[in-house]
Amino acid sequence: MSEIIGHFQTLTQIPHCSKEAELLLDFLVDFAKTRGYEVEVDEVKNIYIHKGNPTLCLQAHYDMVCMGKAPMIETYIEEGVMRAKDSSLGADNGMAIAMMMQNMDEGLALEFLLTSDEEIGLIGANEVAFELKSKYMLNLDSEDEAEVYIGCAGGADITAFKQDAYVEGKGSCYEVAVKGLVGGHSGVDIDKGIDSAIKVLGAYLAKNGVTQLASIYAGERRNSIPANAVAIVRSEKPLTNATDVTTRVLKEEPKVLKEGAKIIELIDTFKHGVHATNDALGIPDISINLAIITADEKGGVKIETSARAMGAEALELLTSETVNLFENYSFEVQVEDKYPAWKPDISSFTNLVSEEMKAVFGHTKMMAIHAGLECGVIAEKYPSMKFASIGPTIRYPHSTREEVDLLSVERTYEVLKGIIQNIGEVK
């Protein structure tokens, strides 16, 4: 266990935010080669590591969502839980990489597929084309111990842009801010009752009759529930503080967006959150995250959202509805980074994973997750391969509250060792 935590601590000191993970790529390539593994790196910086004639491929992504002070990460441990001071931790998916590093230290005949830029649209997974040898792939990106994931949501990022113009404003100028909300993962946390800073801000502006918007900078990442939102507005009536909202008078007289009132209306009425629940799986079935809104000094307004659904038809409908909504407000719309759902599939491999999970934890259940695991994308590329996903308990990923249960890491690694030892029995 101490070896895995040591490997993870090493990873935290190597910057690996999405799109900026070259240093970690170089480190992992060197780490594997010095332990006698063959290594290939493709054009989008996926890493394929292998030795011998393996039947099992372990898979994870090596980028992380950088929040707060990240990639400057200072970890600490309290009562068996590891966190980072004022930053995301990177346990998603760094703890999986640490487990793989331990496997390499032991020289096991395995394949390892480490994908790039998962956190910004499964970019690496979409381009994987290595000649994998294994019959089975175990993804290590799940975040609840004792659960075996056999399905996941599909998703799409929907972005909208419009060029507005600035006109003269009236009244006093205010900074209206919502800062320091807890945030969270836009998939697995979307049903947790976590307030969106953008929605809180929009509701406040609408309630107080604000129609003059000079600028707005809101949200952090497409796959994070917004924790911060700040708008500069003008108002002919006084604005005061409210729950989670602070106001500050500015000695300025900025111009305001010509269609600022419509933008505020759109923010206030946008149906952020869960649209439907999957009762059979006990998770959200359809959701959308109003993730980022910005307005630059030239009048360009950009809105970024992340949509998710457990089925292709539902995702297509949600995407179409969102596109139509933005177009009705005169935005130009693009659908980006679309990825498929992973249809739940029980096999002899998932049964083995479940048995090993039960042997360690005493209980287990097969689940689907309302988030985009890479299994859905990779399964389309390797249709004869069987998939499952496991992982230790990681809470509040994609936020500065991210934490990982270290006992859960230890026990999940015991499960992994059992799977590796008994994979040859799968038929």
C-alpha positions as CSV (number, residue, x, y, z in Angstrom):
1,M,0.0,0.0,0.0
2,S,2.7,2.5,0.9
3,E,4.3,1.9,-2.5
4,I,1.1,2.9,-4.3
5,I,0.7,6.0,-2.2
6,G,4.4,6.8,-2.8
7,H,3.9,6.5,-6.6
8,F,0.8,8.7,-6.3
9,Q,2.7,11.4,-4.4
10,T,5.3,11.3,-7.1
11,L,2.6,11.9,-9.7
12,T,1.2,14.9,-7.9
13,Q,4.5,16.7,-8.2
14,I,4.5,16.3,-12.0
15,P,2.1,18.7,-13.8
16,H,-0.5,16.9,-15.8
17,C,-3.5,19.1,-16.4
18,S,-5.4,18.2,-19.5
19,K,-3.5,19.4,-22.7
20,E,-0.4,20.1,-20.5
21,A,0.7,16.6,-19.5
22,E,3.8,16.1,-21.5
23,L,6.1,16.0,-18.5
24,L,4.0,13.1,-17.0
25,L,4.0,11.4,-20.4
26,D,7.8,11.4,-20.5
27,F,8.0,10.2,-16.9
28,L,5.7,7.3,-17.5
29,V,7.4,6.2,-20.7
30,D,10.8,6.2,-18.9
31,F,9.3,4.4,-15.9
32,A,8.0,1.6,-18.0
33,K,11.1,1.2,-20.2
34,T,13.4,1.0,-17.2
35,R,11.3,-1.9,-16.0
36,G,11.6,-3.9,-19.2
37,Y,8.3,-3.0,-20.9
38,E,7.8,-2.1,-24.5
39,V,6.2,1.3,-25.0
40,E,4.5,3.0,-27.9
41,V,3.1,6.6,-28.0
42,D,0.7,7.7,-30.7
43,E,0.1,11.1,-32.3
44,V,-2.5,12.2,-29.7
45,K,-0.1,11.1,-26.9
46,N,-1.8,7.9,-25.8
47,I,0.7,5.5,-24.2
48,Y,0.6,1.8,-24.8
49,I,2.8,-0.3,-22.5
50,H,3.1,-4.1,-22.7
51,K,5.2,-7.1,-21.8
52,G,4.9,-10.8,-22.7
53,N,1.7,-12.3,-24.0
54,P,-1.0,-10.7,-21.8
55,T,-4.7,-11.5,-21.6
56,L,-5.6,-8.5,-19.5
57,C,-5.2,-4.8,-20.3
58,L,-5.5,-2.2,-17.6
59,Q,-6.7,1.2,-18.7
60,A,-6.8,4.7,-17.3
61,H,-6.3,8.3,-18.3
62,Y,-3.2,10.3,-17.2
63,D,-4.5,13.8,-17.4
64,M,-6.4,15.5,-14.5
65,V,-8.8,18.4,-14.0
66,C,-6.8,21.2,-12.4
67,M,-8.8,23.3,-10.0
68,G,-7.6,25.9,-7.5
69,K,-3.9,25.9,-7.2
70,A,-3.3,22.8,-9.3
71,P,-1.0,21.8,-10.8
72,M,0.8,23.0,-7.7
73,I,-0.5,20.2,-5.4
74,E,0.2,19.8,-1.7
75,T,-1.3,16.7,-0.3
76,Y,-2.2,15.9,3.3
77,I,-3.9,13.0,5.1
78,E,-6.5,13.1,7.8
79,E,-8.2,10.0,9.3
80,G,-7.2,7.9,6.4
81,V,-8.4,10.3,3.7
82,M,-6.0,12.2,1.4
83,R,-6.8,15.7,0.1
84,A,-5.0,18.6,-1.4
85,K,-4.6,22.1,0.0
86,D,-6.7,24.5,-2.1
87,S,-6.6,22.4,-5.2
88,S,-7.9,19.3,-6.9
89,L,-6.0,16.2,-5.9
90,G,-5.7,14.3,-9.2
91,A,-6.7,11.0,-7.6
92,D,-9.0,10.9,-10.7
93,N,-7.2,9.1,-12.4
94,G,-3.8,9.3,-10.8
95,M,-4.5,6.6,-8.2
96,A,-5.1,4.2,-11.1
97,I,-1.8,5.1,-12.6
98,A,-0.1,4.5,-9.3
99,M,-1.6,1.0,-9.1
100,M,-0.3,0.4,-12.7
101,M,3.2,1.6,-11.6
102,Q,3.2,-1.0,-8.8
103,N,2.2,-3.7,-11.3
104,M,5.2,-2.6,-13.5
105,D,7.5,-2.7,-10.4
106,E,6.4,-6.3,-10.0
107,G,7.1,-7.0,-13.7
108,L,3.7,-8.5,-14.5
109,A,2.9,-9.6,-18.0
110,L,0.1,-7.1,-18.7
111,E,-0.9,-4.4,-21.1
112,F,-1.4,-0.9,-19.9
113,L,-3.4,1.7,-22.0
114,L,-2.9,5.2,-20.7
115,T,-5.1,7.7,-22.6
116,S,-4.6,11.4,-23.0
117,D,-7.0,14.3,-22.4
118,E,-9.9,12.2,-21.1
119,E,-11.1,15.1,-19.0
120,I,-11.8,17.4,-21.9
121,G,-13.8,15.1,-24.1
122,L,-12.2,11.6,-24.2
123,I,-9.8,12.9,-26.9
124,G,-7.2,10.2,-26.5
125,A,-9.7,7.3,-26.3
126,N,-11.3,8.5,-29.6
127,E,-8.0,8.1,-31.4
128,V,-6.7,4.8,-29.9
129,A,-5.6,2.4,-32.6
130,F,-2.9,0.2,-31.0
131,E,-2.8,-3.5,-31.7
132,L,-4.0,-4.7,-28.3
133,K,-3.4,-8.3,-27.5
134,S,-5.7,-8.9,-24.5
135,K,-9.2,-10.4,-24.5
136,Y,-10.2,-8.3,-21.5
137,M,-9.9,-4.7,-20.4
138,L,-10.2,-3.4,-16.9
139,N,-10.8,0.3,-16.7
140,L,-9.7,1.8,-13.3
141,D,-11.6,5.1,-13.5
142,S,-14.6,4.3,-11.3
143,E,-14.9,6.1,-8.0
144,D,-17.0,3.9,-5.6
145,E,-15.4,0.9,-3.9
146,A,-17.1,-2.6,-4.0
147,E,-18.9,-1.7,-7.2
148,V,-18.3,-3.1,-10.7
149,Y,-19.3,-0.8,-13.5
150,I,-20.6,-2.4,-16.7
151,G,-22.1,0.6,-18.4
152,C,-21.8,4.4,-18.6
153,A,-23.5,7.5,-20.1
154,G,-22.7,8.9,-23.5
155,G,-22.1,12.6,-23.8
156,A,-21.6,15.7,-26.0
157,D,-20.2,19.2,-25.4
158,I,-22.5,21.9,-26.9
159,T,-21.0,25.3,-27.3
160,A,-22.7,28.5,-28.5
161,F,-21.3,31.8,-29.6
162,K,-22.8,35.2,-30.6
163,Q,-21.3,38.5,-31.4
164,D,-23.1,41.2,-29.6
165,A,-22.6,45.0,-29.6
166,Y,-22.0,47.4,-26.7
167,V,-24.4,50.3,-26.1
168,E,-24.6,53.1,-23.4
169,G,-25.9,52.0,-20.0
170,K,-27.8,53.6,-17.2
171,G,-27.5,53.6,-13.4
172,S,-24.8,52.5,-11.0
173,C,-22.2,49.8,-11.8
174,Y,-22.0,46.7,-9.7
175,E,-19.9,43.6,-9.5
176,V,-22.2,40.8,-8.7
177,A,-20.4,37.6,-7.6
178,V,-21.0,34.1,-6.5
179,K,-17.8,32.6,-5.3
180,G,-16.5,29.5,-3.5
181,L,-19.4,27.1,-4.0
182,V,-18.5,23.5,-3.6
183,G,-18.6,22.5,-7.2
184,G,-18.4,18.9,-8.3
185,H,-18.4,16.4,-11.2
186,S,-21.0,17.3,-13.8
187,G,-22.0,13.7,-14.2
188,V,-21.8,11.7,-10.9
189,D,-22.6,14.8,-8.8
190,I,-25.3,16.4,-10.9
191,D,-28.0,14.8,-8.7
192,K,-26.4,15.7,-5.4
193,G,-28.2,19.0,-4.9
194,I,-25.0,21.0,-5.5
195,D,-25.8,24.6,-6.5
196,S,-24.4,26.0,-9.8
197,A,-22.8,29.4,-9.4
198,I,-24.1,30.4,-12.8
199,K,-27.7,29.5,-12.0
200,V,-27.5,31.3,-8.6
201,L,-26.1,34.4,-10.3
202,G,-28.7,34.2,-13.1
203,A,-31.6,33.8,-10.6
204,Y,-30.4,36.8,-8.6
205,L,-30.1,39.1,-11.6
206,A,-33.5,38.1,-12.9
207,K,-35.2,38.5,-9.5
208,N,-33.7,42.0,-9.2
209,G,-34.8,43.0,-12.6
210,V,-31.2,43.5,-13.9
211,T,-31.1,43.7,-17.7
212,Q,-27.9,45.6,-18.3
213,L,-24.9,43.2,-18.6
214,A,-21.4,44.6,-19.2
215,S,-19.5,41.4,-18.8
216,I,-19.6,37.9,-17.3
217,Y,-17.0,35.3,-16.4
218,A,-18.5,32.2,-14.9
219,G,-17.6,28.6,-14.5
220,E,-14.3,26.7,-14.6
221,R,-14.5,23.5,-16.7
222,R,-17.1,21.9,-19.0
223,N,-17.2,18.8,-16.8
224,S,-17.4,20.7,-13.5
225,I,-20.5,22.1,-11.8
226,P,-19.6,25.9,-11.7
227,A,-18.3,27.0,-8.3
228,N,-17.7,30.7,-9.3
229,A,-19.4,33.3,-11.4
230,V,-18.9,37.1,-11.6
231,A,-20.8,39.6,-13.6
232,I,-20.4,43.4,-14.1
233,V,-23.8,45.0,-14.5
234,R,-25.6,48.3,-14.3
235,S,-28.7,48.9,-12.4
236,E,-31.0,51.9,-11.8
237,K,-32.0,50.5,-8.4
238,P,-29.7,49.5,-5.5
239,L,-28.4,45.9,-5.5
240,T,-27.6,44.3,-2.1
241,N,-26.1,41.0,-0.9
242,A,-28.2,37.8,-0.9
243,T,-27.6,34.2,0.0
244,D,-24.3,33.1,-1.8
245,V,-24.3,36.5,-3.7
246,T,-22.2,39.5,-3.0
247,T,-22.5,42.9,-4.6
248,R,-20.0,45.7,-4.8
249,V,-20.4,49.2,-6.2
250,L,-17.8,50.1,-8.8
251,K,-16.9,53.7,-9.7
252,E,-17.3,53.0,-13.4
253,E,-19.7,53.7,-16.2
254,P,-19.2,50.8,-18.6
255,K,-21.2,50.2,-21.8
256,V,-23.5,47.2,-21.7
257,L,-24.3,44.4,-24.1
258,K,-27.2,45.2,-26.4
259,E,-28.8,41.8,-25.8
260,G,-27.7,41.5,-22.2
261,A,-31.3,41.1,-21.0
262,K,-31.7,38.1,-23.3
263,I,-28.5,36.5,-22.0
264,I,-29.7,36.9,-18.4
265,E,-33.0,35.5,-19.3
266,L,-31.3,32.5,-21.0
267,I,-29.1,31.8,-17.9
268,D,-32.1,32.0,-15.6
269,T,-34.4,29.7,-17.6
270,F,-31.8,27.2,-18.8
271,K,-32.7,23.7,-17.4
272,H,-29.4,22.9,-15.8
273,G,-29.2,19.6,-13.9
274,V,-31.1,16.3,-14.1
275,H,-33.8,16.0,-16.8
276,A,-34.7,12.4,-16.2
277,T,-33.9,9.6,-13.8
278,N,-33.1,6.0,-14.7
279,D,-35.1,4.1,-12.0
280,A,-33.8,0.7,-13.0
281,L,-30.2,1.8,-12.5
282,G,-30.9,4.3,-9.7
283,I,-28.9,7.1,-11.4
284,P,-29.7,10.1,-13.6
285,D,-30.7,9.1,-17.1
286,I,-30.4,12.5,-18.8
287,S,-28.7,15.7,-17.6
288,I,-26.9,18.8,-18.7
289,N,-24.4,21.1,-17.1
290,L,-24.4,24.8,-17.8
291,A,-20.7,25.0,-17.4
292,I,-19.0,28.2,-18.6
293,I,-20.2,31.6,-19.8
294,T,-17.9,34.4,-20.9
295,A,-18.3,37.8,-22.5
296,D,-15.2,39.4,-23.9
297,E,-14.5,43.1,-24.2
298,K,-15.4,43.1,-27.9
299,G,-18.9,41.8,-27.2
300,G,-18.3,38.1,-28.0
301,V,-20.5,35.9,-25.8
302,K,-19.6,32.2,-25.4
303,I,-21.6,29.5,-23.6
304,E,-20.3,26.0,-22.9
305,T,-22.3,23.0,-21.8
306,S,-21.9,19.3,-21.2
307,A,-24.8,17.0,-21.9
308,R,-25.1,13.3,-20.8
309,A,-27.5,10.5,-21.3
310,M,-27.5,6.7,-20.7
311,G,-28.8,6.0,-24.3
312,A,-28.0,7.3,-27.8
313,E,-31.6,8.4,-28.6
314,A,-32.0,10.4,-25.4
315,L,-28.6,12.1,-25.9
316,E,-29.6,13.0,-29.5
317,L,-32.8,14.5,-28.3
318,L,-31.2,16.5,-25.5
319,T,-28.5,17.7,-27.9
320,S,-31.1,18.8,-30.5
321,E,-33.2,20.6,-27.9
322,T,-30.2,22.5,-26.6
323,V,-29.0,23.5,-30.0
324,N,-32.5,24.7,-30.9
325,L,-32.6,26.7,-27.6
326,F,-29.4,28.5,-28.3
327,E,-30.3,29.2,-31.9
328,N,-33.6,30.8,-30.8
329,Y,-31.4,33.2,-28.9
330,S,-29.4,33.9,-32.1
331,F,-26.3,31.9,-31.1
332,E,-24.1,29.9,-33.5
333,V,-23.9,26.4,-32.1
334,Q,-21.4,23.6,-32.4
335,V,-21.6,20.0,-31.0
336,E,-18.1,18.8,-30.0
337,D,-16.4,15.8,-28.4
338,K,-19.4,13.5,-28.7
339,Y,-18.9,10.0,-27.3
340,P,-21.1,6.9,-27.0
341,A,-22.8,5.3,-24.1
342,W,-21.4,2.0,-22.9
343,K,-24.4,-0.4,-22.9
344,P,-24.4,-2.6,-19.8
345,D,-23.0,-6.1,-20.5
346,I,-22.7,-9.0,-18.1
347,S,-20.0,-11.5,-19.1
348,S,-17.8,-14.2,-17.6
349,F,-15.2,-11.4,-17.2
350,T,-17.5,-9.1,-15.2
351,N,-18.6,-12.1,-13.1
352,L,-14.9,-12.7,-12.2
353,V,-14.4,-9.1,-11.3
354,S,-17.5,-9.2,-9.2
355,E,-16.4,-12.4,-7.4
356,E,-13.0,-10.8,-6.6
357,M,-14.7,-7.7,-5.4
358,K,-16.9,-9.7,-3.1
359,A,-13.9,-11.7,-1.8
360,V,-12.3,-8.5,-0.5
361,F,-15.2,-6.3,0.5
362,G,-17.8,-9.0,1.4
363,H,-20.3,-7.5,-1.0
364,T,-20.6,-6.1,-4.4
365,K,-23.0,-5.0,-7.1
366,M,-22.9,-4.3,-10.8
367,M,-23.6,-0.7,-11.7
368,A,-23.8,1.8,-14.5
369,I,-22.5,5.4,-14.0
370,H,-23.8,8.7,-15.2
371,A,-20.4,9.8,-16.5
372,G,-18.3,9.2,-19.6
373,L,-16.0,6.2,-19.0
374,E,-13.6,5.5,-21.8
375,C,-15.0,1.9,-22.1
376,G,-17.8,3.1,-24.4
377,V,-15.4,4.6,-26.9
378,I,-12.8,1.9,-26.7
379,A,-15.3,-0.9,-26.9
380,E,-16.4,0.3,-30.3
381,K,-12.8,0.0,-31.5
382,Y,-12.3,-3.5,-30.0
383,P,-15.6,-5.3,-30.4
384,S,-14.3,-8.7,-29.4
385,M,-12.9,-7.4,-26.1
386,K,-14.8,-7.7,-22.8
387,F,-14.9,-4.7,-20.4
388,A,-15.4,-3.8,-16.7
389,S,-14.5,-0.8,-14.6
390,I,-13.6,-0.5,-10.9
391,G,-11.9,2.0,-8.7
392,P,-11.4,3.2,-5.1
393,T,-13.7,5.6,-3.4
394,I,-12.9,9.1,-4.7
395,R,-15.3,11.9,-3.5
396,Y,-15.9,15.3,-5.2
397,P,-13.6,14.8,-8.2
398,H,-13.1,17.9,-10.4
399,S,-13.2,20.2,-7.4
400,T,-10.9,21.5,-4.7
401,R,-12.8,19.2,-2.3
402,E,-11.5,16.1,-4.1
403,E,-10.5,13.3,-1.7
404,V,-9.6,9.6,-1.8
405,D,-10.1,7.0,0.9
406,L,-6.7,5.3,1.4
407,L,-8.1,2.1,2.9
408,S,-10.3,1.9,-0.2
409,V,-7.2,2.2,-2.4
410,E,-5.6,-0.7,-0.5
411,R,-8.6,-2.9,-0.8
412,T,-9.2,-2.1,-4.4
413,Y,-5.7,-3.0,-5.2
414,E,-6.3,-6.4,-3.5
415,V,-9.2,-6.9,-5.9
416,L,-7.0,-6.0,-8.8
417,K,-4.4,-8.5,-7.7
418,G,-7.1,-11.2,-7.5
419,I,-8.3,-10.4,-11.0
420,I,-4.8,-10.6,-12.4
421,Q,-4.1,-13.9,-10.7
422,N,-7.3,-15.5,-11.8
423,I,-7.9,-14.0,-15.3
424,G,-6.7,-17.2,-16.9
425,E,-9.8,-19.0,-15.6
426,V,-12.2,-16.8,-17.5
427,K,-13.8,-18.6,-20.5
